[in-house]
């Protein structure tokens, strides 16, 4: 299955990883999808507060 998602390594404290795993299970998501969801939520909150982030290349 092809994807347009970038792959990278993320190091987490064991306790944070386990808590995210529990949250992901409760939300019926994979750990990766839960982390992506949390990042998207944070970006949305940040942009509401500070304005849209421009990605001019």
LINHUHU-V999008 format. One line per field, one symbol per residue. psi: psi as a letter, one per 30 degrees, with the letter a starting at -180 (. if undefined). burial: 1 if it has 9 or more other ideal C-beta (glycine too) atoms within 8 Angstrom, else 0. A space follows every 10 residues. Layout:
psi->???
burial->???
//
This chain:
psi->kklgkkklkk klkeeeeeee eeeeeeghll eeeeeeeeee eeeeeeeeef lkkkhk.
burial->0000000000 0000001001 1011000000 1011101100 0010011000 0000000
//
